[in-house]
Amino acid sequence: MSAQQQIADAIASNDVVLFMKGTPQFPQCGFSGQVVQILDYLGVPYAGVNVLASDEMRNGIKEFSNWPTIPQLYVKGEFIGGCDIVREMFQAGELQSHLKQAGVAVKQPAA
Amino acid sequence: MPMDAREIERLIRDALPDAQVTIRDLAGDGDHYAATVVSEAFRGKSRVQQHQIVYQALKGQMGGALHALALQTSAGPAPEPDTAKGYVL
């Protein structure tokens, strides 16, 4: 299965999926770690995909989204952004409302 | 080969001549910068689209020579509607 197909499958079969360096338990990059912290703080169930597992995945995701960096967050198939945008949305309470509108359970109320 | 802050600013200005650009070197290694870009070209665009405009301006350097660019973009204050200016009660 091609990297593009694996990526599409991961996005289609998970409400929230984070393409990251490392795993949610052991992030291997500060930016990936920041998004993991935000999602864990919100108590959002998500799938973590370690792009360091293969070069095809690491480059494939950048092509897939036309976005040059990792991490990349997807909610219900929609690309939300990288670390900057997820943090900016979280601080503005927009990430919480976006998740709720998408029907994704969020534990913490908007800060 | 790391990038120089002025090079980043020049590339962004080439693509967005009206842009106000401020760049901070986060680590002194030419690899980790923070940039704030204000341009009318961002008006009405999502954050992802705004950042993609800046990434395109950097001609593929982003994620390569430039490892990290903490980016904040905005369209700036909405322009005053012309009618309001010339309208006298």
N, CA and C atoms of all chains as a GROMACS GRO file, in nm:
protein
  600
    1MET      N    1   0.084  -0.119   0.000
    1MET     CA    2   0.000   0.000   0.000
    1MET      C    3   0.088   0.125   0.000
    2SER      N    4   0.056   0.222  -0.088
    2SER     CA    5   0.140   0.342  -0.099
    2SER      C    6   0.125   0.429   0.026
    3ALA      N    7   0.223   0.516   0.047
    3ALA     CA    8   0.217   0.607   0.163
    3ALA      C    9   0.092   0.693   0.154
    4GLN      N   10   0.061   0.739   0.030
    4GLN     CA   11  -0.056   0.825   0.015
    4GLN      C   12  -0.184   0.751   0.058
    5GLN      N   13  -0.189   0.622   0.024
    5GLN     CA   14  -0.307   0.542   0.062
    5GLN      C   15  -0.311   0.522   0.213
    6GLN      N   16  -0.196   0.494   0.273
    6GLN     CA   17  -0.190   0.476   0.420
    6GLN      C   18  -0.237   0.604   0.490
    7ILE      N   19  -0.191   0.718   0.436
    7ILE     CA   20  -0.227   0.847   0.495
    7ILE      C   21  -0.378   0.868   0.484
    8ALA      N   22  -0.431   0.845   0.363
    8ALA     CA   23  -0.575   0.865   0.342
    8ALA      C   24  -0.655   0.773   0.433
    9ASP      N   25  -0.609   0.649   0.448
    9ASP     CA   26  -0.680   0.554   0.535
    9ASP      C   27  -0.679   0.601   0.680
   10ALA      N   28  -0.562   0.646   0.726
   10ALA     CA   29  -0.550   0.690   0.866
   10ALA      C   30  -0.644   0.808   0.891
   11ILE      N   31  -0.654   0.896   0.794
   11ILE     CA   32  -0.740   1.015   0.810
   11ILE      C   33  -0.887   0.976   0.804
   12ALA      N   34  -0.919   0.879   0.714
   12ALA     CA   35  -1.059   0.839   0.698
   12ALA      C   36  -1.108   0.758   0.818
   13SER      N   37  -1.016   0.682   0.880
   13SER     CA   38  -1.065   0.590   0.984
   13SER      C   39  -1.049   0.644   1.126
   14ASN      N   40  -1.006   0.770   1.140
   14ASN     CA   41  -0.996   0.829   1.274
   14ASN      C   42  -1.057   0.968   1.276
   15ASP      N   43  -1.143   0.997   1.373
   15ASP     CA   44  -1.200   1.131   1.380
   15ASP      C   45  -1.089   1.235   1.393
   16VAL      N   46  -0.992   1.204   1.480
   16VAL     CA   47  -0.882   1.298   1.502
   16VAL      C   48  -0.752   1.219   1.485
   17VAL      N   49  -0.667   1.266   1.396
   17VAL     CA   50  -0.538   1.197   1.375
   17VAL      C   51  -0.427   1.302   1.369
   18LEU      N   52  -0.319   1.270   1.438
   18LEU     CA   53  -0.203   1.361   1.444
   18LEU      C   54  -0.082   1.291   1.382
   19PHE      N   55  -0.039   1.345   1.269
   19PHE     CA   56   0.086   1.296   1.208
   19PHE      C   57   0.199   1.370   1.280
   20MET      N   58   0.287   1.294   1.342
   20MET     CA   59   0.384   1.357   1.433
   20MET      C   60   0.518   1.285   1.426
   21LYS      N   61   0.617   1.346   1.488
   21LYS     CA   62   0.747   1.280   1.503
   21LYS      C   63   0.748   1.214   1.639
   22GLY      N   64   0.754   1.078   1.636
   22GLY     CA   65   0.750   1.004   1.761
   22GLY      C   66   0.608   0.956   1.786
   23THR      N   67   0.579   0.924   1.912
   23THR     CA   68   0.445   0.875   1.947
   23THR      C   69   0.388   0.965   2.056
   24PRO      N   70   0.254   0.959   2.076
   24PRO     CA   71   0.197   1.041   2.184
   24PRO      C   72   0.267   1.016   2.319
   25GLN      N   73   0.309   0.893   2.342
   25GLN     CA   74   0.376   0.863   2.470
   25GLN      C   75   0.519   0.919   2.468
   26PHE      N   76   0.584   0.913   2.351
   26PHE     CA   77   0.724   0.961   2.341
   26PHE      C   78   0.741   1.051   2.219
   27PRO      N   79   0.690   1.178   2.227
   27PRO     CA   80   0.713   1.268   2.115
   27PRO      C   81   0.862   1.292   2.095
   28GLN      N   82   0.907   1.300   1.969
   28GLN     CA   83   1.051   1.318   1.944
   28GLN      C   84   1.079   1.454   1.881
   29CYS      N   85   0.989   1.548   1.909
   29CYS     CA   86   1.010   1.684   1.854
   29CYS      C   87   0.925   1.776   1.939
   30GLY      N   88   0.980   1.894   1.970
   30GLY     CA   89   0.910   1.988   2.057
   30GLY      C   90   0.775   2.029   2.003
   31PHE      N   91   0.770   2.050   1.872
   31PHE     CA   92   0.644   2.096   1.812
   31PHE      C   93   0.538   1.986   1.820
   32SER      N   94   0.577   1.862   1.790
   32SER     CA   95   0.483   1.750   1.801
   32SER      C   96   0.438   1.737   1.946
   33GLY      N   97   0.533   1.753   2.038
   33GLY     CA   98   0.501   1.740   2.180
   33GLY      C   99   0.400   1.844   2.226
   34GLN      N  100   0.409   1.965   2.169
   34GLN     CA  101   0.314   2.072   2.208
   34GLN      C  102   0.171   2.035   2.170
   35VAL      N  103   0.155   1.979   2.049
   35VAL     CA  104   0.019   1.945   2.004
   35VAL      C  105  -0.033   1.827   2.087
   36VAL      N  106   0.056   1.733   2.120
   36VAL     CA  107   0.015   1.620   2.205
   36VAL      C  108  -0.035   1.672   2.340
   37GLN      N  109   0.038   1.770   2.396
   37GLN     CA  110  -0.003   1.826   2.526
   37GLN      C  111  -0.142   1.888   2.517
   38ILE      N  112  -0.166   1.962   2.408
   38ILE     CA  113  -0.295   2.031   2.392
   38ILE      C  114  -0.408   1.928   2.381
   39LEU      N  115  -0.386   1.825   2.297
   39LEU     CA  116  -0.491   1.724   2.278
   39LEU      C  117  -0.514   1.646   2.408
   40ASP      N  118  -0.406   1.616   2.480
   40ASP     CA  119  -0.422   1.544   2.608
   40ASP      C  120  -0.494   1.632   2.710
   41TYR      N  121  -0.460   1.761   2.712
   41TYR     CA  122  -0.525   1.855   2.806
   41TYR      C  123  -0.676   1.859   2.778
   42LEU      N  124  -0.711   1.858   2.649
   42LEU     CA  125  -0.853   1.864   2.612
   42LEU      C  126  -0.921   1.727   2.627
   43GLY      N  127  -0.840   1.624   2.649
   43GLY     CA  128  -0.897   1.490   2.666
   43GLY      C  129  -0.958   1.437   2.537
   44VAL      N  130  -0.899   1.480   2.423
   44VAL     CA  131  -0.954   1.439   2.293
   44VAL      C  132  -0.895   1.303   2.255
   45PRO      N  133  -0.979   1.204   2.224
   45PRO     CA  134  -0.925   1.077   2.175
   45PRO      C  135  -0.867   1.098   2.034
   46TYR      N  136  -0.744   1.053   2.011
   46TYR     CA  137  -0.686   1.072   1.877
   46TYR      C  138  -0.588   0.960   1.846
   47ALA      N  139  -0.560   0.945   1.717
   47ALA     CA  140  -0.460   0.847   1.673
   47ALA      C  141  -0.332   0.923   1.641
   48GLY      N  142  -0.219   0.872   1.689
   48GLY     CA  143  -0.090   0.933   1.657
   48GLY      C  144  -0.022   0.849   1.550
   49VAL      N  145   0.024   0.913   1.444
   49VAL     CA  146   0.097   0.841   1.338
   49VAL      C  147   0.241   0.892   1.338
   50ASN      N  148   0.335   0.801   1.363
   50ASN     CA  149   0.476   0.841   1.371
   50ASN      C  150   0.536   0.846   1.231
   51VAL      N  151   0.557   0.965   1.179
   51VAL     CA  152   0.607   0.977   1.041
   51VAL      C  153   0.755   0.940   1.032
   52LEU      N  154   0.821   0.928   1.146
   52LEU     CA  155   0.963   0.889   1.143
   52LEU      C  156   0.978   0.740   1.111
   53ALA      N  157   0.864   0.670   1.113
   53ALA     CA  158   0.869   0.525   1.086
   53ALA      C  159   0.915   0.499   0.943
   54SER      N  160   0.886   0.590   0.850
   54SER     CA  161   0.932   0.567   0.711
   54SER      C  162   0.944   0.700   0.638
   55ASP      N  163   1.045   0.710   0.552
   55ASP     CA  164   1.067   0.833   0.474
   55ASP      C  165   0.948   0.860   0.382
   56GLU      N  166   0.888   0.748   0.331
   56GLU     CA  167   0.774   0.768   0.240
   56GLU      C  168   0.662   0.841   0.314
   57MET      N  169   0.640   0.801   0.442
   57MET     CA  170   0.533   0.864   0.520
   57MET      C  171   0.571   1.008   0.552
   58ARG      N  172   0.698   1.027   0.588
   58ARG     CA  173   0.743   1.161   0.630
   58ARG      C  174   0.729   1.262   0.516
   59ASN      N  175   0.761   1.218   0.393
   59ASN     CA  176   0.749   1.310   0.279
   59ASN      C  177   0.608   1.307   0.221
   60GLY      N  178   0.548   1.188   0.230
   60GLY     CA  179   0.414   1.172   0.172
   60GLY      C  180   0.312   1.264   0.236
   61ILE      N  181   0.321   1.280   0.368
   61ILE     CA  182   0.222   1.365   0.437
   61ILE      C  183   0.238   1.511   0.395
   62LYS      N  184   0.359   1.553   0.365
   62LYS     CA  185   0.381   1.693   0.325
   62LYS      C  186   0.320   1.718   0.188
   63GLU      N  187   0.332   1.615   0.101
   63GLU     CA  188   0.271   1.625  -0.032
   63GLU      C  189   0.118   1.624  -0.020
   64PHE      N  190   0.071   1.531   0.066
   64PHE     CA  191  -0.075   1.509   0.080
   64PHE      C  192  -0.146   1.640   0.115
   65SER      N  193  -0.083   1.716   0.206
   65SER     CA  194  -0.152   1.834   0.257
   65SER      C  195  -0.098   1.964   0.198
   66ASN      N  196   0.009   1.954   0.117
   66ASN     CA  197   0.077   2.074   0.068
   66ASN      C  198   0.118   2.163   0.186
   67TRP      N  199   0.178   2.093   0.287
   67TRP     CA  200   0.221   2.161   0.410
   67TRP      C  201   0.360   2.108   0.443
   68PRO      N  202   0.460   2.195   0.457
   68PRO     CA  203   0.599   2.150   0.458
   68PRO      C  204   0.651   2.097   0.590
   69THR      N  205   0.570   2.100   0.696
   69THR     CA  206   0.629   2.061   0.825
   69THR      C  207   0.542   1.959   0.898
   70ILE      N  208   0.600   1.904   1.001
   70ILE     CA  209   0.534   1.809   1.091
   70ILE      C  210   0.535   1.873   1.228
   71PRO      N  211   0.433   1.868   1.312
   71PRO     CA  212   0.316   1.783   1.306
   71PRO      C  213   0.206   1.840   1.217
   72GLN      N  214   0.109   1.753   1.187
   72GLN     CA  215  -0.009   1.794   1.113
   72GLN      C  216  -0.131   1.731   1.179
   73LEU      N  217  -0.231   1.816   1.208
   73LEU     CA  218  -0.351   1.767   1.277
   73LEU      C  219  -0.469   1.765   1.181
   74TYR      N  220  -0.543   1.655   1.183
   74TYR     CA  221  -0.663   1.640   1.100
   74TYR      C  222  -0.782   1.608   1.192
   75VAL      N  223  -0.895   1.676   1.165
   75VAL     CA  224  -1.018   1.648   1.240
   75VAL      C  225  -1.128   1.619   1.139
   76LYS      N  226  -1.184   1.501   1.148
   76LYS     CA  227  -1.291   1.457   1.057
   76LYS      C  228  -1.248   1.480   0.912
   77GLY      N  229  -1.125   1.443   0.881
   77GLY     CA  230  -1.078   1.450   0.742
   77GLY      C  231  -1.027   1.585   0.700
   78GLU      N  232  -1.045   1.688   0.786
   78GLU     CA  233  -1.002   1.823   0.745
   78GLU      C  234  -0.868   1.857   0.807
   79PHE      N  235  -0.777   1.909   0.726
   79PHE     CA  236  -0.646   1.951   0.778
   79PHE      C  237  -0.664   2.079   0.858
   80ILE      N  238  -0.628   2.074   0.988
   80ILE     CA  239  -0.646   2.190   1.075
   80ILE      C  240  -0.523   2.280   1.074
   81GLY      N  241  -0.406   2.219   1.078
   81GLY     CA  242  -0.283   2.298   1.075
   81GLY      C  243  -0.169   2.228   1.147
   82GLY      N  244  -0.058   2.303   1.159
   82GLY     CA  245   0.057   2.253   1.232
   82GLY      C  246   0.056   2.307   1.374
   83CYS      N  247   0.174   2.305   1.436
   83CYS     CA  248   0.183   2.341   1.579
   83CYS      C  249   0.136   2.485   1.603
   84ASP      N  250   0.181   2.579   1.523
   84ASP     CA  251   0.144   2.720   1.545
   84ASP      C  252  -0.006   2.742   1.544
   85ILE      N  253  -0.068   2.686   1.437
   85ILE     CA  254  -0.211   2.711   1.419
   85ILE      C  255  -0.291   2.640   1.529
   86VAL      N  256  -0.253   2.515   1.564
   86VAL     CA  257  -0.327   2.443   1.668
   86VAL      C  258  -0.314   2.518   1.801
   87ARG      N  259  -0.193   2.568   1.831
   87ARG     CA  260  -0.176   2.641   1.958
   87ARG      C  261  -0.256   2.772   1.957
   88GLU      N  262  -0.251   2.844   1.843
   88GLU     CA  263  -0.323   2.972   1.831
   88GLU      C  264  -0.474   2.948   1.848
   89MET      N  265  -0.525   2.843   1.783
   89MET     CA  266  -0.668   2.811   1.793
   89MET      C  267  -0.703   2.772   1.936
   90PHE      N  268  -0.614   2.694   2.000
   90PHE     CA  269  -0.640   2.649   2.138
   90PHE      C  270  -0.647   2.769   2.231
   91GLN      N  271  -0.551   2.860   2.216
   91GLN     CA  272  -0.546   2.977   2.306
   91GLN      C  273  -0.668   3.067   2.286
   92ALA      N  274  -0.724   3.064   2.161
   92ALA     CA  275  -0.841   3.148   2.133
   92ALA      C  276  -0.971   3.072   2.163
   93GLY      N  277  -0.959   2.946   2.206
   93GLY     CA  278  -1.079   2.866   2.234
   93GLY      C  279  -1.144   2.812   2.108
   94GLU      N  280  -1.080   2.840   1.993
   94GLU     CA  281  -1.141   2.799   1.864
   94GLU      C  282  -1.127   2.649   1.841
   95LEU      N  283  -1.018   2.591   1.894
   95LEU     CA  284  -0.997   2.447   1.873
   95LEU      C  285  -1.107   2.370   1.945
   96GLN      N  286  -1.137   2.413   2.066
   96GLN     CA  287  -1.243   2.347   2.143
   96GLN      C  288  -1.376   2.355   2.067
   97SER      N  289  -1.410   2.474   2.016
   97SER     CA  290  -1.542   2.488   1.949
   97SER      C  291  -1.541   2.412   1.816
   98HIS      N  292  -1.425   2.414   1.749
   98HIS     CA  293  -1.417   2.340   1.622
   98HIS      C  294  -1.439   2.191   1.645
   99LEU      N  295  -1.377   2.138   1.750
   99LEU     CA  296  -1.391   1.995   1.782
   99LEU      C  297  -1.536   1.963   1.817
  100LYS      N  298  -1.597   2.049   1.898
  100LYS     CA  299  -1.738   2.024   1.938
  100LYS      C  300  -1.828   2.025   1.816
  101GLN      N  301  -1.807   2.127   1.726
  101GLN     CA  302  -1.892   2.133   1.605
  101GLN      C  303  -1.873   2.010   1.519
  102ALA      N  304  -1.751   1.951   1.526
  102ALA     CA  305  -1.723   1.832   1.443
  102ALA      C  306  -1.773   1.706   1.513
  103GLY      N  307  -1.831   1.724   1.634
  103GLY     CA  308  -1.886   1.608   1.706
  103GLY      C  309  -1.780   1.527   1.777
  104VAL      N  310  -1.670   1.592   1.814
  104VAL     CA  311  -1.562   1.521   1.885
  104VAL      C  312  -1.569   1.561   2.033
  105ALA      N  313  -1.570   1.459   2.121
  105ALA     CA  314  -1.586   1.488   2.265
  105ALA      C  315  -1.462   1.561   2.316
  106VAL      N  316  -1.486   1.669   2.393
  106VAL     CA  317  -1.377   1.747   2.452
  106VAL      C  318  -1.402   1.753   2.602
  107LYS      N  319  -1.299   1.711   2.683
  107LYS     CA  320  -1.323   1.707   2.828
  107LYS      C  321  -1.320   1.846   2.888
  108GLN      N  322  -1.211   1.925   2.855
  108GLN     CA  323  -1.193   2.052   2.925
  108GLN      C  324  -1.282   2.159   2.862
  109PRO      N  325  -1.347   2.245   2.944
  109PRO     CA  326  -1.421   2.357   2.885
  109PRO      C  327  -1.322   2.454   2.822
  110ALA      N  328  -1.368   2.543   2.734
  110ALA     CA  329  -1.278   2.641   2.669
  110ALA      C  330  -1.208   2.720   2.779
  111ALA      N  331  -1.078   2.742   2.769
  111ALA     CA  332  -1.000   2.808   2.877
  111ALA      C  333  -1.048   2.952   2.895
  112MET      N  334   2.216   2.424   0.472
  112MET     CA  335   2.273   2.558   0.491
  112MET      C  336   2.166   2.646   0.556
  113PRO      N  337   2.188   2.692   0.681
  113PRO     CA  338   2.085   2.771   0.751
  113PRO      C  339   2.049   2.895   0.670
  114MET      N  340   1.938   2.958   0.706
  114MET     CA  341   1.893   3.079   0.635
  114MET      C  342   1.916   3.201   0.722
  115ASP      N  343   1.936   3.313   0.656
  115ASP     CA  344   1.959   3.440   0.725
  115ASP      C  345   1.825   3.512   0.736
  116ALA      N  346   1.803   3.580   0.849
  116ALA     CA  347   1.673   3.646   0.873
  116ALA      C  348   1.641   3.743   0.759
  117ARG      N  349   1.741   3.813   0.709
  117ARG     CA  350   1.712   3.911   0.600
  117ARG      C  351   1.667   3.837   0.474
  118GLU      N  352   1.725   3.718   0.451
  118GLU     CA  353   1.686   3.639   0.334
  118GLU      C  354   1.538   3.598   0.344
  119ILE      N  355   1.499   3.558   0.463
  119ILE     CA  356   1.359   3.519   0.486
  119ILE      C  357   1.269   3.640   0.458
  120GLU      N  358   1.309   3.755   0.515
  120GLU     CA  359   1.227   3.876   0.499
  120GLU      C  360   1.218   3.914   0.350
  121ARG      N  361   1.332   3.903   0.280
  121ARG     CA  362   1.335   3.944   0.137
  121ARG      C  363   1.241   3.854   0.057
  122LEU      N  364   1.247   3.722   0.082
  122LEU     CA  365   1.161   3.629   0.006
  122LEU      C  366   1.014   3.660   0.032
  123ILE      N  367   0.981   3.689   0.158
  123ILE     CA  368   0.840   3.719   0.190
  123ILE      C  369   0.798   3.849   0.123
  124ARG      N  370   0.885   3.949   0.128
  124ARG     CA  371   0.850   4.079   0.065
  124ARG      C  372   0.839   4.066  -0.086
  125ASP      N  373   0.922   3.982  -0.146
  125ASP     CA  374   0.912   3.964  -0.293
  125ASP      C  375   0.772   3.915  -0.330
  126ALA      N  376   0.721   3.824  -0.245
  126ALA     CA  377   0.589   3.767  -0.278
  126ALA      C  378   0.475   3.856  -0.229
  127LEU      N  379   0.501   3.929  -0.120
  127LEU     CA  380   0.395   4.012  -0.060
  127LEU      C  381   0.449   4.154  -0.040
  128PRO      N  382   0.453   4.235  -0.146
  128PRO     CA  383   0.516   4.367  -0.138
  128PRO      C  384   0.459   4.457  -0.028
  129ASP      N  385   0.333   4.436   0.009
  129ASP     CA  386   0.272   4.527   0.110
  129ASP      C  387   0.298   4.478   0.252
  130ALA      N  388   0.364   4.362   0.264
  130ALA     CA  389   0.372   4.298   0.396
  130ALA      C  390   0.455   4.376   0.498
  131GLN      N  391   0.404   4.376   0.623
  131GLN     CA  392   0.488   4.418   0.736
  131GLN      C  393   0.544   4.288   0.794
  132VAL      N  394   0.675   4.279   0.798
  132VAL     CA  395   0.739   4.153   0.838
  132VAL      C  396   0.831   4.178   0.957
  133THR      N  397   0.813   4.101   1.066
  133THR     CA  398   0.912   4.107   1.175
  133THR      C  399   0.962   3.965   1.198
  134ILE      N  400   1.092   3.952   1.212
  134ILE     CA  401   1.152   3.819   1.227
  134ILE      C  402   1.238   3.816   1.353
  135ARG      N  403   1.221   3.712   1.435
  135ARG     CA  404   1.303   3.697   1.554
  135ARG      C  405   1.381   3.566   1.542
  136ASP      N  406   1.509   3.573   1.568
  136ASP     CA  407   1.592   3.452   1.566
  136ASP      C  408   1.577   3.385   1.703
  137LEU      N  409   1.520   3.263   1.704
  137LEU     CA  410   1.488   3.200   1.832
  137LEU      C  411   1.609   3.131   1.894
  138ALA      N  412   1.700   3.084   1.808
  138ALA     CA  413   1.806   3.000   1.865
  138ALA      C  414   1.946   3.043   1.820
  139GLY      N  415   1.954   3.141   1.730
  139GLY     CA  416   2.086   3.187   1.686
  139GLY      C  417   2.156   3.088   1.595
  140ASP      N  418   2.079   2.988   1.546
  140ASP     CA  419   2.145   2.886   1.462
  140ASP      C  420   2.100   2.897   1.316
  141GLY      N  421   2.024   3.002   1.284
  141GLY     CA  422   1.980   3.018   1.144
  141GLY      C  423   1.876   2.916   1.103
  142ASP      N  424   1.819   2.849   1.200
  142ASP     CA  425   1.729   2.738   1.170
  142ASP      C  426   1.593   2.751   1.238
  143HIS      N  427   1.590   2.833   1.341
  143HIS     CA  428   1.468   2.846   1.421
  143HIS      C  429   1.433   2.993   1.435
  144TYR      N  430   1.330   3.033   1.364
  144TYR     CA  431   1.288   3.174   1.367
  144TYR      C  432   1.141   3.182   1.405
  145ALA      N  433   1.101   3.302   1.450
  145ALA     CA  434   0.959   3.335   1.465
  145ALA      C  435   0.935   3.454   1.373
  146ALA      N  436   0.825   3.452   1.303
  146ALA     CA  437   0.796   3.564   1.211
  146ALA      C  438   0.650   3.605   1.225
  147THR      N  439   0.629   3.736   1.218
  147THR     CA  440   0.493   3.790   1.213
  147THR      C  441   0.478   3.859   1.079
  148VAL      N  442   0.375   3.824   1.006
  148VAL     CA  443   0.356   3.882   0.872
  148VAL      C  444   0.213   3.937   0.864
  149VAL      N  445   0.204   4.065   0.831
  149VAL     CA  446   0.073   4.129   0.815
  149VAL      C  447   0.062   4.173   0.669
  150SER      N  448  -0.043   4.123   0.603
  150SER     CA  449  -0.058   4.159   0.461
  150SER      C  450  -0.205   4.153   0.422
  151GLU      N  451  -0.242   4.244   0.334
  151GLU     CA  452  -0.380   4.248   0.283
  151GLU      C  453  -0.412   4.119   0.208
  152ALA      N  454  -0.308   4.052   0.158
  152ALA     CA  455  -0.329   3.928   0.080
  152ALA      C  456  -0.392   3.819   0.166
  153PHE      N  457  -0.386   3.834   0.299
  153PHE     CA  458  -0.442   3.730   0.388
  153PHE      C  459  -0.589   3.749   0.415
  154ARG      N  460  -0.641   3.867   0.380
  154ARG     CA  461  -0.781   3.898   0.418
  154ARG      C  462  -0.876   3.793   0.362
  155GLY      N  463  -0.961   3.739   0.450
  155GLY     CA  464  -1.063   3.643   0.409
  155GLY      C  465  -1.010   3.502   0.395
  156LYS      N  466  -0.883   3.480   0.422
  156LYS     CA  467  -0.823   3.346   0.406
  156LYS      C  468  -0.812   3.278   0.543
  157SER      N  469  -0.818   3.144   0.543
  157SER     CA  470  -0.804   3.070   0.668
  157SER      C  471  -0.657   3.077   0.712
  158ARG      N  472  -0.633   3.040   0.840
  158ARG     CA  473  -0.494   3.043   0.889
  158ARG      C  474  -0.406   2.951   0.803
  159VAL      N  475  -0.458   2.832   0.770
  159VAL     CA  476  -0.379   2.740   0.689
  159VAL      C  477  -0.343   2.805   0.556
  160GLN      N  478  -0.440   2.868   0.492
  160GLN     CA  479  -0.413   2.932   0.362
  160GLN      C  480  -0.312   3.045   0.377
  161GLN      N  481  -0.325   3.122   0.485
  161GLN     CA  482  -0.231   3.233   0.508
  161GLN      C  483  -0.088   3.180   0.522
  162HIS      N  484  -0.075   3.073   0.604
  162HIS     CA  485   0.060   3.019   0.624
  162HIS      C  486   0.114   2.958   0.494
  163GLN      N  487   0.024   2.896   0.414
  163GLN     CA  488   0.070   2.836   0.288
  163GLN      C  489   0.124   2.944   0.193
  164ILE      N  490   0.063   3.064   0.196
  164ILE     CA  491   0.111   3.175   0.113
  164ILE      C  492   0.255   3.209   0.153
  165VAL      N  493   0.281   3.212   0.282
  165VAL     CA  494   0.417   3.244   0.329
  165VAL      C  495   0.512   3.130   0.292
  166TYR      N  496   0.467   3.005   0.308
  166TYR     CA  497   0.555   2.891   0.274
  166TYR      C  498   0.589   2.894   0.124
  167GLN      N  499   0.488   2.929   0.042
  167GLN     CA  500   0.520   2.936  -0.102
  167GLN      C  501   0.623   3.045  -0.129
  168ALA      N  502   0.610   3.156  -0.056
  168ALA     CA  503   0.706   3.267  -0.075
  168ALA      C  504   0.848   3.221  -0.042
  169LEU      N  505   0.859   3.126   0.049
  169LEU     CA  506   0.992   3.080   0.092
  169LEU      C  507   1.049   2.973  -0.001
  170LYS      N  508   0.977   2.948  -0.111
  170LYS     CA  509   1.028   2.864  -0.222
  170LYS      C  510   1.089   2.733  -0.173
  171GLY      N  511   1.014   2.658  -0.097
  171GLY     CA  512   1.058   2.523  -0.063
  171GLY      C  513   1.163   2.518   0.047
  172GLN      N  514   1.204   2.634   0.100
  172GLN     CA  515   1.306   2.631   0.206
  172GLN      C  516   1.245   2.580   0.337
  173MET      N  517   1.113   2.600   0.351
  173MET     CA  518   1.048   2.565   0.477
  173MET      C  519   1.048   2.413   0.495
  174GLY      N  520   1.097   2.368   0.606
  174GLY     CA  521   1.104   2.224   0.631
  174GLY      C  522   1.235   2.166   0.580
  175GLY      N  523   1.311   2.248   0.507
  175GLY     CA  524   1.442   2.204   0.458
  175GLY      C  525   1.550   2.283   0.530
  176ALA      N  526   1.604   2.386   0.459
  176ALA     CA  527   1.708   2.471   0.521
  176ALA      C  528   1.651   2.538   0.646
  177LEU      N  529   1.522   2.566   0.638
  177LEU     CA  530   1.459   2.634   0.750
  177LEU      C  531   1.377   2.531   0.829
  178HIS      N  532   1.434   2.489   0.944
  178HIS     CA  533   1.369   2.379   1.018
  178HIS      C  534   1.241   2.426   1.085
  179ALA      N  535   1.249   2.545   1.145
  179ALA     CA  536   1.131   2.587   1.223
  179ALA      C  537   1.107   2.736   1.202
  180LEU      N  538   0.984   2.768   1.165
  180LEU     CA  539   0.944   2.909   1.154
  180LEU      C  540   0.810   2.923   1.225
  181ALA      N  541   0.817   2.972   1.349
  181ALA     CA  542   0.692   2.994   1.422
  181ALA      C  543   0.624   3.113   1.357
  182LEU      N  544   0.508   3.089   1.298
  182LEU     CA  545   0.449   3.190   1.210
  182LEU      C  546   0.320   3.246   1.268
  183GLN      N  547   0.309   3.378   1.263
  183GLN     CA  548   0.182   3.444   1.300
  183GLN      C  549   0.145   3.536   1.184
  184THR      N  550   0.030   3.513   1.127
  184THR     CA  551  -0.009   3.595   1.012
  184THR      C  552  -0.141   3.666   1.042
  185SER      N  553  -0.160   3.779   0.980
  185SER     CA  554  -0.291   3.846   0.990
  185SER      C  555  -0.305   3.945   0.875
  186ALA      N  556  -0.430   3.983   0.850
  186ALA     CA  557  -0.456   4.076   0.741
  186ALA      C  558  -0.449   4.220   0.790
  187GLY      N  559  -0.434   4.234   0.924
  187GLY     CA  560  -0.429   4.371   0.977
  187GLY      C  561  -0.570   4.425   0.993
  188PRO      N  562  -0.583   4.549   1.044
  188PRO     CA  563  -0.718   4.606   1.067
  188PRO      C  564  -0.793   4.618   0.935
  189ALA      N  565  -0.927   4.596   0.941
  189ALA     CA  566  -1.008   4.606   0.819
  189ALA      C  567  -1.002   4.750   0.770
  190PRO      N  568  -0.988   4.771   0.636
  190PRO     CA  569  -0.980   4.908   0.584
  190PRO      C  570  -1.111   4.982   0.612
  191GLU      N  571  -1.103   5.114   0.639
  191GLU     CA  572  -1.223   5.197   0.660
  191GLU      C  573  -1.307   5.194   0.533
  192PRO      N  574  -1.441   5.171   0.544
  192PRO     CA  575  -1.523   5.179   0.420
  192PRO      C  576  -1.517   5.322   0.365
  193ASP      N  577  -1.498   5.336   0.230
  193ASP     CA  578  -1.481   5.470   0.170
  193ASP      C  579  -1.600   5.559   0.204
  194THR      N  580  -1.721   5.499   0.199
  194THR     CA  581  -1.841   5.583   0.217
  194THR      C  582  -1.835   5.652   0.354
  195ALA      N  583  -1.787   5.581   0.453
  195ALA     CA  584  -1.785   5.641   0.588
  195ALA      C  585  -1.698   5.766   0.587
  196LYS      N  586  -1.590   5.761   0.511
  196LYS     CA  587  -1.495   5.874   0.515
  196LYS      C  588  -1.562   5.999   0.460
  197GLY      N  589  -1.626   5.985   0.341
  197GLY     CA  590  -1.675   6.105   0.274
  197GLY      C  591  -1.814   6.144   0.319
  198TYR      N  592  -1.871   6.069   0.414
  198TYR     CA  593  -2.014   6.088   0.445
  198TYR      C  594  -2.027   6.187   0.562
  199VAL      N  595  -2.084   6.300   0.539
  199VAL     CA  596  -2.098   6.400   0.647
  199VAL      C  597  -2.246   6.424   0.674
  200LEU      N  598  -2.289   6.408   0.799
  200LEU     CA  599  -2.432   6.428   0.831
  200LEU      C  600  -2.465   6.577   0.837
   0.00000   0.00000   0.00000
